[in-house]
Amino acid sequence: MKPSQPTNTANTRIARTVGVSFKVALLTATAMAVSVATAQNTGKLKVGLMLPATGTFASLGTAIENGFKLYVQQQGGKIAGREVEYFKVDDESDPSKATDNVNKLIKRDNVDVIVGTVHSGVAMAMAKAAKDSGTLLFVPNAGADAVTGPMCAPNIFRSSFSNWQPGYATGEVMAKKGFKKVVTITWKYAAGDESVKGFKEAFEKSGGQVVKELSLPFPNVEFQALLTEIAATKPDAVFTFFAGGGAVKFVKDYAAAGLKKTIPLYGSGFLTDGNLEAQGADAEGIFTALHYADSLETKRDKAFRTAYATTFKLQPDVYAVQGYDAGQMLGIGLNAVKGDLSKKAEFAAAVRAAKIDSARGTFTVSNAHNPVQDFYLRQVVGKENKVVGIASKALADPGRGCKM
Ligand code: BEZ
């Protein structure tokens, strides 16, 4: 036996000591894991709201926040037993500030979930940050096709639409109405470009022709030169994507230029949603396609509209519905994992399997995590977007480029 080697007895003692400290370490590790899991299950749920509070989309941000908070309030302020705590950032609909803004929520506030945003360019920066960090993201408006396309991820969900969807649905409607030559006009950024692309896909498939594509930078509202060009081109109709404050100015300028009487104006429904008070008589009669309308008259929609109007003393719009449904989707996922957000695969599977009972009508979520939903043909009558038909039934975004 070499002097440096311990005796059997010593060996046994060392083995026992090692065994005991290993067990202590194991127990400590297990206890820590249990307490982390418990914290994940029962601690406050930190929700980061990244929405526009200023600029042309400010009122859209307010409606989304109201809708989300209404859902949480109806659950007694808790989802899956976890009290909801809010953290807020005004993203100003400014893509150049988006990465810094979203990192305030992810790195500074350490939120569990982010809900945001309205503007497609800002949402793409948020999706990248969510994908890189693994933070759960619910997009309650921005339609950027890439979010549920090439940027899709197990932790990213959308409660609204892809830009392709309302554009495509409006293209189907305008082809059926018999228009042959159309001019498009929009803001030059992802939402405008992709809405026009979706519109063209459906319209040209049915033999229509887009004779001119006009645009101006977001959020400019100097429409005069472009309206003069439309008048000179004399198309059968115009397709447009504008929203929020910019949409109010466009509808008013279109009428003031005398075009309303001669060239029918169509659009993705954002053109006239949530802003009819401000558009007044100039919006009367405009046709749009969207996944929500003011006169659905279902039991579910009536209950939502009453609760929203009672709580906020405001009429709801599509943005409020999308905010509420972001809450519903979060609730479905979180209840399925009993509040434990580390169970990401189970969370996603529950949302994908759900039939979401929305004010817009029941919808499901595609494999790329985008709503599969009905698009309504609506017409402005007084202060309402009235349903006059179905533009496209259970329309699913193609989810091009999504690998999940
Ligand atoms: C967007 O940027 O994706 C968007 C903004 C307002 C309404 C609809 C879409």
Residues whose N, C-alpha, C, O or C-beta is under 5 A from the ligand:
A	BS01	BEZ	V118 H119 S120 A142 G143 A144 A191 A243 F270
